[in-house]
Amino acid sequence: MTSLHSLAQTVKAGTVLFEEGTTGGGMIILLSGRLAVYRGGHKVGTIAEPGAYVGESTVLTGQNRTATVVAESSATLVRLTENQANAFLNTPAAENKVVRHMSDRLRSVNQQLIEKLDRITNQKEAMTEMLQALRTLYIEMEKADASRDAYYEAMRALRRLVNTYGTGRYTKTRILI
């Protein structure tokens, strides 16, 4: 039987190893270097642990690739064909590692979902407060006379809203417009 290390090859930074949405049954075992993982064009992770698997879910499920994987640095890796990958993944040590790896991924995705839900909830609350404040200001402006003082008071109220809710990006407590 051929040893895994005898199958090792080095790829240069920028090499696309897998493309999201494509079919394929092989997988990669990282020996050294860093791999970037992209979904929908957004970087979602980095793989740098020697011995980490990439592409095993496609081998196990027969589904299309769920991510694009690119060598972030020069990387030494082993490419396994679908048959080699199936034989490799059917060993007890590999099965345990795959289950552990999938559990880690699931835990990470769950944490990301919780954080995104918290951000959405905070943004919704801030937007509700801001809209209520704008409504109140509109009602006050409608009742006010057309004097210079009323104009400046309205501008101060708007400035307070901008200072309270932000000016361009979202954070946990501010919506930046």
Helices and strands as residue ranges (DSSP letters): G 4-7, E 8-11, E 16-18, E 27-32, E 35-39, E 42-47, E 53-54, H 56-61, E 68-71, E 75-80, H 82-89, H 92-143, H 148-165
